[in-house]
Amino acid sequence: MASISLFSLLVIHICLLLGLSFAEDPFANYNFVVSYITASPLGVPQQVIAINGKFPGPTINVTTNNNVAVNVRNKLDEDLLMHWSGIQQRRTSWQDGVLGTNCPIPSKWNWTYQFQVKDQIGSFFYFPSLHFQRASGGFGTFIINNRAIIPIPFDTPYGDITILIGDWYTQNHTALRKTLNAGKDLGMPDGVLINGKGPFRYNDTLVPDGIDYETIKVEPGKTYRLRVSNVGISTSLNFRIQSHNLLLAEAEGSYTVQQNYTSLDIHVGQSYSFLLTTDQNASSDYYIVASARIVNETVWQRVTGVAILHYTNSKGKASGPLPDPPQDQFDKTFSMNQARSIRWNVSASGARPNPQGSFRYGSINVTEVYVLKNKPPVMIDGKRRTTLSGVSFVNPATPIRLADQYKVKGVYKLDFPTRPLTGPPRMETAVINGTYRGFMEVIFQNNETKVHTYHMNGYAFFVVGMDYGEWTENSRGTYNKWDGIARTTTQVFPGAWTAILISLDNVGVWNIRTENLDSWYLGQETYIRVVNPEPNNKTEFPMPDNALFCGALSKMQKPQDISLATSMKGIESKVFFTLLLTVSAFISLF
């Protein structure tokens, strides 16, 4: 009997220890069923990609340092990868959800992503990264809240509102993909959606009857946090709310110097938080507008998203003309000056108690420099392709990270040029060889006629400069070396450049790409490979137990791996409660 009591106490102690470890870094579990549904956001029935039957998908809402497990069931008729845009995947590049790191999830299979939102806060979104699927949906908001012990640099808002804006085509992604494969442009989109819905009928000529629109309800005299992301294909959008100021507070995980804007240009892939104070009278509802930017606004007038801000005591519907966009449709200087005005709040704490500006990025010596120049699409080997520095990226059949793990040779080359090629463009799997703990300077040079936004996985980088013309060594004299915003996606204006600085402290293989979906699909991307040369290092977690195999390693994949393989992290909480129940039942027998 004594031995049984000792055994019971031992098991209870183990359970308590496990419980303490869970209490420190809790788990957040999500189940995603990704499937097609029929919807009519612009009044035309079409196939869209839904998650758990919803378009857009559900919001992932977690707290700094939470462990996140998302079980994804692929019910599409093609491969799938979910990418968590802006989530840095510290030590877990295996979970990034792009072809350079992961084999796709086959149709009718499921796979569980497991990662920690380590030392991050902010507003982000997720989306499917393969086969142009984002053009059909599959996206949703990803929120990381501060831990309770870390103050936010503003009063706690009364409510938290998520808004997804983006251009939209009434053709689905497979039809749009065929257009690109045929060497054609997609042309002007059919509209702009707000939270997956079409425009309010503010104009009977431009907007047909019967379209469902978004209504956001608010209480008068309150302050709300609006998290706005541009999840579209390639259109920069100006976001504004009639008669209201937008107090900018956060950009993709960094608190900003708080400034009021009557409107803000939000480029493809970018996310912001605004503080909205409902201080207007309620004689009527108000327009929420997302309209195309850096285009001929007269031609693009019908490509406008309109939602409604409804005070609970509103006395009537919104009416009249929409609030005006910036009056500079042929002068991009306004938009660039606006972008330059967004500054890092160096006195605010981020995910940790130390101030954001305690990392003195301006005093660190740069160890490697890359100039990444785009050009209009070109023909390479009879195919219409896009390039970075003369290289059009070809995704390998075996992901780069998997090839490294199993020492598969010939999958990629570590020879991406530091400066644009002078010879003819080429298609290849060329990767940037990043130096672990190096400090990289990247200059994006946009030689196209449209705005591009560039994103890097695994990191937040510092946006230190942007200007028109060709970047030169002397351009560094204009850099902001003190409070340039740290973010994951930056705009590069036509005929202009943007410079970023990156501290390469996160081991893995990280995608760097244009967020303009058509150009990304046609090859405007590469990867930065960051390897810790130290033996037995602990700077990256081991390959997950449920890793998928493809390409040169496809014979290693067993069908049952998908349903059975789960890492211990995903089941710790279940083990904990199972042990407690077992102990209780065991003790009750005596």
N, C-alpha and C positions, 0 to 999 in steps of 0.2 A: 504493500500500500504506500509506503514511504517513497519507493522508487517511482510509482505512478505519479505521486504528487510532485516529485522533483522534475519528472519529465514534463508534466503539465506546466509548471512554472517556467521551465526552459522555453517551451513553445510560446507561452504568453509573452515572455521577454523578447523573443525573436519578433513576434507580431508587433509589439510596441515599438521596437527599434525600426521596423519597416514603416510603421505608421508615422513615426517622427520624420523619416526621410521623405515620405509623401507630403507631409504637412509643409515642409520647407519649399518644395517645388511641385505644386499640384499638377494633376493631369487634366487635360481637356480633350474629350473624345467626341469625334464627329463621324457620321456615316453619310457618304455621298453616293447616291445612285445617279449616274450620268446617263441621260437618255434623250431621245428626240420627242418633242411635242409639237403640236400645231398651234401657232399663235398668229395674231394679226396686229402687230404694234403700229403699223402704218396703214391699217385698213385692208391689207392684202394678206390672205392666209399663206403662211409659209412655215417651213420646218425650222425650228430653233432648238438649241441645246439647252436642256433644263437640268437642274440638280434637285433631286427629290421632288420632281414635278413642278419646280418653280423656276421662273425666269424673270429677273436674274436669280442667281443661287442664294442660299442662306448666308448671313453674315457670320464669320468666325470672330468671336469676341472673347479675347483672353487677356491675361495680365503678364507683365514682364516676368520672364524666367519660367512661365508655365511650360510644361511638356505637352506638346500637341500631337494627337494621333488622329489621322483622317483616313478612314477606310473608304477607298474609292472603288465602286463597282462600275465597270465599263459596259454599259448596255447600248453603246453606239455600234455601228457596223464597220468600224475601223479602229486602229490603234489610238491610244489616248495617253497623254501625260498632263498632270496638273502642275502648274508652276505657281509659286507663292511670291509674287513680284514684290521686291523690297525686303522680304524676310531674309536675313543675312546667313542663315544656316551655319552658325558658328560651329566648326568642327564636323559638320554633317553635309558636305556637298553631295553625298549620295542621295539626299532627299530633295534636291533642287528642282527636279521635274522638267529638265530640258535634255535634248538628245546627246549633248556632250557628256552627261553624267549618268543618265538612266536609260535602260531599255524600255520601250513602250509597254503599256499594259494592253495585252491583246483584247480584242472584242470578246465579251462575255466572261472576262476574268476580273478579279479584284486584287487590289494591292493596298497595303497600309503604309502611308507616310508617317514617320515618327521623327519629330525634331523638337528642339527647345527654342523658344523665342528669347534667346539669351541677350540680356542687357539691351533690349530694344523697347521703344514706345512708338506710337504713332499710327498713321492712317495709310493703309495699303490696299491691294486687291489681289485676287487670284484669278487664273484663267487657264484654259487648255492651250498648250504650247505647240501642238502639232497640226499639220495639214490645213492651216488657215482656219481652224475651228473657232477661234475667238470671234470671227466674223459672224458666227451663228449663235453666239452666247457662251454659256458655260462659265461666266464670270460672276464674282461676288466680292463684297467688301471684307477686308481683313483688318481688324482693330486690335491694337495692343495697348492696354491701359497701364498707367503708372501703378506701381505698388503703393499701398496706403501710406507707407512711411516716407515716400518721396513726394513732396508737394508739386502741384502743377503751377505754372506761373500766371494763373488767373483764377478768379473765383469759380468754384464748381458750377458748371452750367446746369440749368434746369432740366435740359434734355439733350440727347445725342441723336442726331439725324444723319443718315447716310444717303448720299446722292451719287448715282452713277450716270455720267453723261457720255455720249459717244455718237459718232456718225453711224449710219445704218443703211444697208441695202436690202431690198425686198427679195433678192436672190439669196439662196443659202450658200454656205461656204464651199460646197463642192462645185457649184456653178461658177462662183467667183474664181475658184482655183483653176478651173478649165480655161477661163478667160486669160489669166496670167500665164498659164502653160502655153497658150496659143500665141504668146508674144504681144498681147494687147494690154492697154491700160484699163483700169476698172471704171474710169469716168467718174462723174460727180455722184455722190451718194444720193439716196432717195429721201433721206431725212436725218434728224437727230433725235435720239431717244433719251428720255430722262427716267431712270429706274425702270427701263424696259418698256416704257409706254411712249406713245406718239404725242404730238402737240395738242394743247388746248386750242379750240377753234377761235383764235383771236382774229382771223381773217377768213371770211367765207370763200374767197377766191383761191387762196393758197392752201387752205386746210379743208379737206372734205369732211362731210358730216359722219358721225358714228365712230370716231376714233377715241379710244380710251386714253385718258391723260392722268398724270400723277397730281394728287392733291396732298400737300403737306400741311397738317393742322398744328397750330401753335396757340398758346395762351398769351394774352396781351401782357405787356410789362415784364417779360421774362427774357433771359439770355440763353440761347441754344448754341450748341457746338454743331456746325455743319461740316461733315467730312465729304469732300467732293473729289471724285476721281474721273479722269477721262479714259474710258475703256474702249474707245473707238478704234478705227482702222488707220486713218491717216490725217484727220482734220483737226487742226487747232481750233479751240472753241473759247469764246468769250462768255464768262459766267457772270450774271448779274441778277439782282432782285429789285424790282421796281420800288423806288422811294426808300430803300434801305441801304445802309452802309455794311460792308463786309470787313470785319476786323480780322486780319490775317494773324493766325496764332501758331501754325505748325505746317511744315512741309516734309512729308515722307520721313517722319521719325526725328525731326529736329524742330525744336521750338524756335520761332522767328521773333525778331523785333516786331512788336505789335503795331501795325499800321492799318489805317482805314483805306479801303478801296471802294469806289462806286462800281467797279467791275474788275475782273482779273482774267487774263488770258491763261487758259489751262491747256497745255499741249498734250499730245497723245502719250498715255502712260503715266502722267503726273497726278499727284494727289495732294490736296491741301485741307487744312482745317480752318474754318472761319468761326468767329463768334458773332452771332446775329442777335441783336436786341430788338425785340418786338415793341418798338416805341412809337409806331405810327397809329393814326386813328383807324377805326374799323368801318369807315363808310363803305368800303368795298374790299374784295380780295385783291391780291397783288400778283403780278406776273413774275415767274422765275424763268429766266431765259438762258439758253446756251446756243450761241450763233457762231457760224463759221468765221474764221479770221484769216488774214493775209490772203484773201481771195477777192474777186470782184463781187461785192456784196449784193449788187443789183441782180446779177445772174444767180447767185446762191441764196436769194431771199427765201426760197421755199425750204432750204435745208436749215431749218431753225427748230430747236426744241423749246417747248413752252409748257411749264407746269404752273400750278397755282399754290400760292401761300395763303392759307385760309386761317384768319383769326377766329377763335371760337365765338366771338361776338360780332362777326362781320355782318354788315347790313345788305350786302349785295355782291354780285359777280364782278370780276375784273372786266374792264372794258377799255376801249380806246387803243391807240398805238402802243407798241412795245417800247420799253425804255431804250434810248438810243445806244448803239455800240460806240466805241471810240471812233472819232472822225478822222481816221488815218488809214483807210483801207489800202492806199497805194504808198504809204510811208510807214515803214516798219520801225522807225526810230522810237515811237511811243512804246511799242511792245518791248523793245530791248531795254529802254530805260526803266520800264516797269519791272522787268526781270532783274535788272541790276539793283533795284531798290529792295529786293527781298534779302534780308540779312539774318544771320545767325544770332540768336539771343545768347550771348556768351556768359550771362550771369545766371541763367536758368539751369537747374539740374535736369538731366535727361532721364535715362533709366537708372542711373546711379546718383548718389548724393553729391558728387563733385560737379562743379559748373561745366556746361558744355564747352566753354572756351578754354578749359584747363589744358586741352590738347593744342599746343602751340604749333599748328601745322605750318605757319609761315616761316618758322626758323629751322625747319628740317631740311637737310641737304637732299636734293633730288638725285636718285641713283640711276634712273633709266627714263628715257623720253621717247614717246611714240606720237607721230603725227598721222592721224587717221583721216584720210580725205575720201569723200564720196564724189561720185559723178553721176550724171544721168545714165539710165540703163544702156548697156552695150550688148552687142552680139558676141558670144564666145562659143566656138564650136557649133554654130548654128542655133544657139539658144539665147533668148533675151535674159540677161542677168544684171544684177546690181553688184557693186563692188565697194570694198574699203581698201584704199591705198593700192588699187589695181588687182586685188584678190577677191574673187567670188567664192565664198566658203561652201564647201561640200560636206554635208553631214556624213560621218563614217557609219558603216553598218554596225561596228562595234564601238560603243561609247568610249570616249577618251579615258575617262576615269576607270572604266572596267578594263580597258586595254593595259593601263598602267598596273592595275592590281595583278593581272595574270601575265604581264610581260609579253603581250602580243605585239609583235613588231610590224611596222609598215602601216599602222592605222592613221598616223598623222605625222606632220613635220613641225619641229620647233624652229621655224624659220620665217615667221611673219615679219615683214619688213618694218624697220623703225621709221622709215620715210617712204612716201608713195613711190611705187615702181615707175620707172621711166619707159619701160618697154610695153609691149602689148599686155592687156589684162589676161588673167589666167584663173581657171577653176581648180581649187585644191583645198585640202584640209590643212591649212597653215595656222599654227597656234603661237601665241605670244608666250615666251619663256620668262615668267615673272620671278623675281628674286625674293625669297621669303624674308620678311622684315625689311624689304626695300621700300623706297618711296618713289612711286611712279608718277610722272607727269604725262598726261594724254591731252593732245590737242585735236579736237574734232573740227575739220574744215569742210564746210557745206558748199559744194559747187553745183547744187541743184537749185531749182526755182521754187521749191516748197520748203517749209519748216521741217526739220527732222528733230526727233528727240532720241537721245541715246541713253541706254540703261546698262548698268553693270550688276550682275548677280554677286551675292556674297559680301557686298560692301556698301557703305555710304561713302561717297567721295565729296571733296570740297570743290565747289564751283568758284574758281578764283578770277576768271576773266572772260569777257566776250566782247567782240567788236566786229565791225564790217571790214571787208578786205581780206588780204592774205596774212596769215600769222607769220611773224618773223621772230628772231631771237630778241629783238628790241621790245616786242609786245609784252614781255615779262615785266617791264617797267610799269605797266598799267594794272598788274594783278592786285587783288584784295588779299592781303596776307594776314588779316586780323579776324574778320567776321563774315567771310564768305560762307554761304549756306552749305551744310552737309546734307546731301540727299542722294537718291538712287537714280534719278532720271533728270536729264538737263536738255533744254532746247538749244538748237543751233539754227540760226536764222539763215535764209538764203543769201549766198555771197558773203558769209560771215564765218567766224570761228568761235569756239568756246573751249576754254582750258579748264581741266580738272586735275586735282592731286589725290592720289590713292595711297594709303598706308597698307602694304601687302602683308597683313598679319593673320590672314585666315587661309589655312591650307585647303587646297582643293582645285577643281577645274571650273572656272567661272566664265559664263557667257557674257560677252559685251556686244551690243547690237543696237540697231535702230529699232525703235518701238513702232515705227510706221510699218504696219503689218505686211503690206504688199512688197516693200523693199526688203524686209527681213526674209520673207518667203523666198525671194529671188537671190539671196546670198549675201546680204549686207550685215555680216556678223563675223565674229571670231571668238576664241576663248583665251583666257589668261590662265596658264597653268602655274600654280604656286605649290612648291614642294619643300618641306622641311628636310634638309639633308642630314640632320642629326639622327643617329641610330636609335631605335627604340623610343622614338618621340611619342608624346601623348597629345599632339596638337590636332589630331583627327581621330574620330571614333572609327572602330573597325567597320569593314563592309557589313551591312545589315544581313541578318540571317535569311531574310526573305528577298534578297536581291534577285532581280530577273537577269536572264542571260539571253544574248542575241548575237547576231553577226558571227564572227569567228568562234564564239563560245556558245552558240545556240544548242549544241549537243549536250551541254551541261544542264539545260533547263528540263525539269521534270514537271509534268502537268500538276501533280499534287502539291508542288511547292507553293502554289498560289493560295491554296485554301488552308494549308497547314502551317506554313512558316510564319512565325510572328516572333519578334524579339521580346526579350524579357521585359523591357520597359513598358510595352503596351499592355502587359497583363499583370504588372506588379500589384495594382489595386485589387484585382480579382483574387490574386494569390493571398493577399492580406486578409480579405474578408473570408475567403475559404478556410484559411488557417484558423481564424477566430471561431467560425462555425464548427470546425472539426474539434477544436479544443473543448468548446462548450458541450458538444455531444459526447466527447470522451469522458469529461468530468462527470456528466450526468449519469454515467453508468456505474459510478462508485459512490 
